[in-house]
């Protein structure tokens, strides 16, 4: 499933992250890429163990975890500590698939990739995230503070940044439900239930939809 999530970060959180990234020292991003990805990866990253990475990562993790749409769409069982990257001066990330397993802090299977945009689209040219999914290529450039989630199985790339700088935070999620199409069914059911609940919380339909949601989750969840 491919889903934009608006305003994950509050204004003050975005400002704090941007201010602290201003003078931060980024390192060559190729250091953390897999063998194929390393050949096409040109960007800069905050070192994984830098105190600033941990500090800002806590803000991003908390923002994702309190976001009801993110939780409903991803059903996280584990999430990586957020990484922070920067593209400028023609940097790009060619077509690749993310590593299937990450060790950050402990081993997790990457089911869902999350890109949280930290720069406004007006601040840079290029830098679109392109995701190949079901033969449709999606081109993504969201406002600062908004995120896109997409299946980690997708080939994707970041177009060259030809003006300004593109800052983003990256997270990977291991989901309770490994299969993308099963997650989509649960997400749709959850949204329908939430919407009906607002109109008539005690209806038999809400009870049946809710029961179906939980019983499908019980069938499909691997914790
Ligand atoms: Ni990637």
Boltz pocket constraint, residues with backbone or C-beta under 6 A from the ligand:
constraints:
  - pocket:
      binder: B
      contacts: [[A, 96], [A, 97], [A, 98], [A, 156]]
      max_distance: 6.0
